[in-house]
Amino acid sequence: MTPILLICILSVFAYFTKGVTGAASAIVFNAGLLTALALGFSGGLSLLDGLYWIAIADVFSSALLAVFLWRGIRLERFTLLLLAGMVPVTIAFTLLLPRLDLNRLSVLLALAVVGAGLYLALRPDHPPASLRSVNRWALPTGALAGVLSGLFGMGGPVVFILLSRASDDPGAFRNRTVIITNVAGISRLLVLSTTGVLTTTHLAWFGWAMPVIVGATLLGIWAHKRLKPRPFRIVLGGLVTLAGIGGLLRFALEG
């Protein structure tokens, strides 16, 4: 399997999910990439190359979503607080990315992601938390999400926990994640661009996959209208857990 074929296949699932939820594309893409690496189906695509490519693709898809959903997007205090904690940490850990041992980090990431996914999928149904409570946790939640965002482009597992407590409405969830993914994604891409790790190969792969990204995102936007709140949260939890299992699978097979 060639790198571009793998990227296009994973993009179908990743960007359909993003069209539905407003986020989670990196979670799905990274889960598939980790599994392909573990099973020897990556076609020479490395983990770092995948992480760099998803940074480009996610900024494009987030901008595309914003164009379609701009009428429902509005800034809220807890979103701004979350971004205030998330963006500086995202920048710092993006700068560290080329210098870190990603094999060991993948194990810690996978365990954290599995825990977040199980929380989302299995937690009892409760009324949304008070706005005061959500605001109180927004800044530290953003900082923690920034670690995963900077390293792996996937702050979603942590962000989902806060957003799922703010509301179980899929529309509100997606509108909030569009803001978060645009700001965090642009910050990460700018840092990667200034460090010189992005190459013409990454841009060429993005060009080939762009029609797939657009088609899958539009299909996800269409499917979003047919979601119910509880199944929506369970699906999110399943996707997050899947990402963690993919990371653990790679570690187990390489060990």
N, C-alpha and C positions, 0 to 999 in steps of 0.2 A: 504494500500500500504506500502510495506517495504522500508526502506531507500535505500537499494541497487537497488530495482526496480525503484524507483524514480530517483536515480542517473543515471542509465543506460538509462532511457527514455530521461532525459534532456541532457545526453551526446551525443545522436544521433544528436540532433539539434545544440548543442553547438559546437561540433567538426566538423560537416559538415560546419558550418559557418567559423570555424577557417581554415579549409582546403581551403575554397574559398578566404578568406580575409587575412589570416595570423594572425588574432586577433579576438576579439569579443566573444570568447568562454565564458569568465566570465560574459560578459554582458547578453548573452542568458541564461546561467545557472542560474545566480542570478535572472533574471526576472522570470524564471520558478519556482525557489525555493520560491521566495517571494509570487508568486501567489498560490503555493501549500500550503504554510504556512497559507495564508489568508483563503483558502477554506477548510483547515483541511485535506489535502491529503498528508501531508509530512511523515506520518508513524513514527513520532517521531524524524525525522531529524531536528535538530535545525539550526538556521541561522549561528551560529558560526561553527558548524560541517560542514556545507556546504562550508563556507568560507575557512576553513582549508583544506577540501578535494580538492577544486578547485585549491589551491596553489600547491598541489602535482601533480594533473593531468595536469595542465597547463605547468609546467616545462617539463614533459614528452612529451606532444604534441608539444611544441615549439621546443624541440630537434629533434623530428621526422620530423617536417617541415624543419628544417635546413638541415637535411640529404638529403632530396629530392630536396631542392632548393638552395643548396650551390653555384652552378655555377652562379646564378644571384645576390648573396648577396655581397654587397660591402659597406665599411664604407664611410659615407659622413659627412661633417662638421656639418650640422644641426642635423643629427642623434646623433652625439657625444655630441653636445651642449644640445640637449633634454635629453639625458641620464644623463648628468652632473647635470641637475636640478632635474631629476626624481628620481634617485637612492637614494640619501641621504634622501629625503623626504619620499620615500617609506619605507626605513628602520625605520625612526622615527615614522611614523604612524602605521607600523606593530607592533612596540613595544607597542604602545598605545592601539591597538585593544582589548586585553582582558579586559581593564580597562574602556572602554567607554560604554555609553548607546546607543546601536545600534538601538533601536526603534526610538529615536529622530533623530539620524543620518540618518536613512533610509529615512525619509521624505525629508531632505535637499538633500540627494543623488538623490532621485527620481526627485525632481524639477530640479536639475542641469542636470540630464541625459535627461529629456524631452526637455529642452532648447537646448542641444547639438544636439539631434536627429532631432528636427524641423529645426535647422540651416542647417544640412547636407542635409535633404530631400527637403527643400523648397528654399534654397538660389538660386538666379539666376546663370546661367552658365557664368562664367568668365574665361578668360585665366589664367593659373597658375600664381601665384604671382612670383615676381622676387626672385632670390636666396638670394639676400641681405635682402629682407623683411622676408623671411622664416628663415634665420639665426638669424635675430634680435629677432624674437619671440620664437625661439626654447627653450632657457633657461627658461624663465618664464612659457612657456607652459608645459615644463617638470616638473617644480616644482608643478604646479597645478595638473597635472596628477598624480604626486607622492602621493598626498593626497588620491585620489580614489584608486590608486594602493595599497597603504599600508593598507587601511581599508578594501577594498572589492576585491582586485585583479583585478580591472577593470579600469585602467587608459585610456582605449580605447576611451571613449567619448570625452575626451579632446585632446588626441593624434590625433584622426581622423580629428579634425578641422584643425590642422596644416598640416597633411599629405594630406588632400583633397585640400588644397591650393597649396601644392608643386607640385601635379600632379593628373590628373584624370585617369591615366593609371592604371588598376587593377594590372598588373604585378609589376610595380614599387612600388605601395602601399603595396602589400603583402611582397615583398622582404625587404622593410624597417621595416614593423611591425614584421617580424621574428626576426630581430636584437633586437628591443626594447623589445618584449615579452620575449625573452631568458634572457636578462640581468636583466630586472626588476623582472621577475619571479624567477630566481635563487636567487637574493638578498632577496626577500620576503620569500622564502622557507627556506633559511639559518637562517634568524631571527626567524621564527616560530620554527625551529628545536632546536635552542639554548634556547628558552624560555620554552620548554617542553610541549607545548600545543598539539602537534601532538601525536596521540596514535596508537597502533597496529590496532585498529578498523578502523581508517582512511586509514591505509595502506591496510587492508584487503578489504575495499570497493574499493580502487583503483585497487587492483589485479583483482577483479571480473569485474570491468568496463573496464579494459585495452583493451580487444578485441573490445569492442564497440568503444572506443576512436580511435583505429587504423583504423577500418573499416570506421567510419564516416569521419575521416580526409582524408583518401585516396579518398573517394567518393567526398569530397569537392575539393581536388586537381584536380580531373578529371573534375568537373563542372566548375572550374575556367576559363578554356579555352573558355567557351561559353558565357562569360559575355561581356556586352557593357558598356562603361564608365558611361553614365548618369543613366541607370537603376542600375548599381553597386552602385553609390552614394546614390540613393534613397533607395535602399534596406538597405544600411548601416544606413541611417537615421531612417528608420522604425525599425530596430533592436534596435538602441539606445533608441528610443522613447518607444518601448515595455518594455525595462528594467525599465524606469521611471514609466510607467503606472502600472507595477507590484508592485513596491514599494508603490505607492500611493493607490493602491487597498488594499494592506495589512493594511495600516494605517487607511483607511476609515472604513474597516470592524471591526478592533479592537477598533476603537474609538466609 
